[in-house]
């Protein structure tokens, strides 16, 4: 299996992609709420209860948007090759997360849209990477390779959980968003290079 991983650069791209992509669950469930609460100190948000209400609205919108977008996202991943879907997915979420540096009030239409797009663009990433990975991996070692993929996802989540908190406290409330955005931009650039070199063609 180790030889197989090294024999195809697409595996390494997928491992890096889930390392970067899967911690979004922690970002949305923990740091998104903390980010909204951080506006209480400046008076933009009235209190913690109001922050919780804003977060609940965001969650509902994100769930609804994801439910609607998942079927077409799967279709897009099947119809268009990984050389298009993988770079596009990471470029899109990187841009979404970077936009949080510009949000001055979480209770606005733009803020609701960006928060919801975190989940929708993460679904784009997962769909694109899963399609690329499952099309590439041999059936004989599929179980072991999927396990390795999930291992990298868990490592990424663990690292982000460990370092995200201190970054939030010491640097600023948007720092966890920027950390994952930097990872997204890195995967985007790598995927773009591999796509241009022809490594991501089906």
C-alpha positions in Angstrom: 0.0 0.0 0.0 2.9 2.4 0.8 4.4 1.8 -2.6 1.0 2.4 -4.2 0.7 5.8 -2.3 4.1 6.9 -3.6 3.4 5.7 -7.2 0.6 8.1 -7.9 0.8 11.8 -6.9 -3.0 11.9 -6.9 -3.0 9.9 -3.6 -0.7 12.4 -2.0 -3.0 15.3 -3.2 -6.0 13.6 -1.7 -4.3 13.0 1.6 -3.3 16.6 1.8 -6.7 17.7 0.7 -8.5 15.9 3.6 -5.9 17.0 6.1 -6.8 20.6 5.2 -10.5 20.1 4.3 -12.0 18.0 7.1 -11.2 20.3 10.1 -14.0 22.5 8.8 -16.4 20.6 11.0 -14.6 22.1 14.0 -14.4 25.5 12.4 -18.2 25.7 11.8 -19.4 24.1 15.1 -16.9 25.8 17.4 -15.1 28.8 15.9 -17.9 30.2 13.8 -20.0 30.6 17.0 -17.1 32.0 18.9 -16.4 34.4 16.0 -20.0 35.7 16.3 -19.8 36.0 20.1 -16.6 38.1 19.7 -18.8 40.9 18.3 -20.5 41.2 21.7 -17.5 43.1 23.2 -17.7 45.8 20.5 -21.5 46.1 20.9 -22.2 45.0 17.3 -24.1 42.0 18.8 -26.2 42.7 21.8 -25.3 39.7 24.0 -24.4 36.0 23.9 -28.1 35.0 23.5 -28.3 37.2 20.3 -25.1 35.6 19.1 -26.6 32.1 19.6 -29.7 33.1 17.6 -27.6 34.4 14.7 -25.6 31.1 14.7 -28.9 29.1 14.7 -30.1 31.0 11.7 -26.8 30.4 9.9 -27.0 26.7 10.7 -30.5 26.4 9.3 -29.5 28.2 6.1 -26.4 26.1 5.7 -28.3 22.9 6.2 -30.9 23.9 3.6 -28.3 25.1 1.1 -26.3 21.9 1.5 -29.4 19.7 1.0 -30.2 21.5 -2.2 -26.6 21.6 -3.5 -25.4 18.1 -2.8 -27.1 16.3 -5.8 -25.9 18.8 -8.4 -22.4 18.8 -6.8 -22.2 15.0 -7.2 -23.3 15.3 -10.8 -20.7 18.0 -11.5 -18.0 15.8 -9.9 -19.0 12.9 -12.2 -19.4 15.0 -15.3 -16.3 17.2 -15.1 -12.9 15.8 -14.5 -10.8 16.2 -11.3 -8.5 18.6 -13.2 -11.4 21.1 -13.0 -13.4 20.2 -9.9 -10.6 19.9 -7.3 -8.8 23.2 -8.0 -12.2 25.0 -8.3 -13.5 23.6 -5.0 -10.4 24.7 -3.0 -10.2 28.0 -4.7 -13.8 28.7 -3.9 -13.6 27.8 -0.2 -10.3 29.6 0.2 -12.0 32.8 -1.1 -15.0 32.3 1.1 -12.9 31.9 4.3 -10.6 34.8 3.4 -13.7 37.0 3.1 -14.2 36.8 6.9 -11.5 39.3 7.4 -13.9 41.9 5.8 -17.0 41.1 7.8 -17.8 43.8 10.4 -21.2 42.6 11.4 -22.3 38.9 11.6 -26.0 39.7 11.4 -26.0 40.7 7.7 -27.0 39.0 4.5 -23.3 38.8 3.4 -22.3 37.2 6.6 -25.1 34.6 6.4 -24.1 33.8 2.8 -20.4 33.4 3.6 -21.1 31.2 6.7 -23.4 29.0 4.7 -20.9 28.8 1.8 -18.4 27.3 4.3 -20.5 24.2 4.4 -21.5 24.2 0.8 -18.0 24.7 -0.5 -16.7 22.0 1.9 -19.3 19.6 0.4 -17.8 20.6 -3.0 -14.4 19.7 -1.8 -15.5 16.4 -0.3 -17.3 15.4 -3.5 -14.4 16.3 -5.7 -11.8 14.5 -3.6 -13.9 11.4 -3.0 -14.5 11.1 -6.7 -10.9 11.5 -7.6 -9.7 9.1 -4.8 -12.2 6.3 -5.5 -11.6 6.4 -9.3 -7.9 6.1 -8.7 -7.5 3.5 -5.9 -7.3 -0.2 -6.9 -10.1 -2.4 -5.6 -7.7 -4.8 -4.0 -6.6 -2.2 -1.4 -9.6 0.1 -1.3 -10.4 -0.5 2.3 -6.8 0.2 3.5 -6.6 3.3 1.4 -9.9 4.7 2.6 -8.7 4.1 6.1 -5.5 6.0 5.4 -7.5 8.8 3.9 -9.6 9.0 7.1 -6.5 8.9 9.2 -5.2 12.0 7.5 -8.6 13.7 8.0 -8.5 12.9 11.7 -4.9 14.2 12.0 -5.9 17.4 10.4 -8.9 17.8 12.7 -6.7 17.1 15.7 -4.0 19.6 14.7 -6.6 22.3 13.9 -8.4 21.7 17.3 -5.0 22.0 19.1 -3.7 25.1 17.4 -6.9 26.8 16.5 -7.8 27.8 20.1 -4.6 29.6 20.9 -4.7 31.3 17.5 -8.2 32.5 18.2 -7.2 33.9 21.6 -3.8 35.4 20.8 -4.1 36.6 17.2 -7.8 37.2 16.6 -11.3 35.7 16.0 -10.8 35.3 12.3 -7.5 33.5 12.6 -8.9 29.9 12.5 -10.7 30.8 9.3 -7.5 32.1 7.8 -5.5 29.0 8.8 -7.9 26.8 6.8 -8.0 29.3 4.0 -4.2 29.1 3.7 -4.5 25.4 3.5 -7.1 25.7 0.8 -4.9 28.0 -1.2 -2.0 25.6 -0.9 -4.1 22.6 -2.1 -5.5 24.8 -4.9 -2.1 25.7 -6.2 -0.8 22.1 -6.0 -3.9 20.8 -7.7 -3.7 23.5 -10.4 0.0 22.6 -11.1 -0.9 18.8 -11.3 -3.9 19.6 -13.5 -1.8 21.6 -15.9 0.8 18.8 -16.0 -1.9 16.3 -16.8 -1.7 14.2 -13.6 -5.4 14.7 -12.8 -6.9 13.6 -16.0 -9.3 10.6 -15.8 
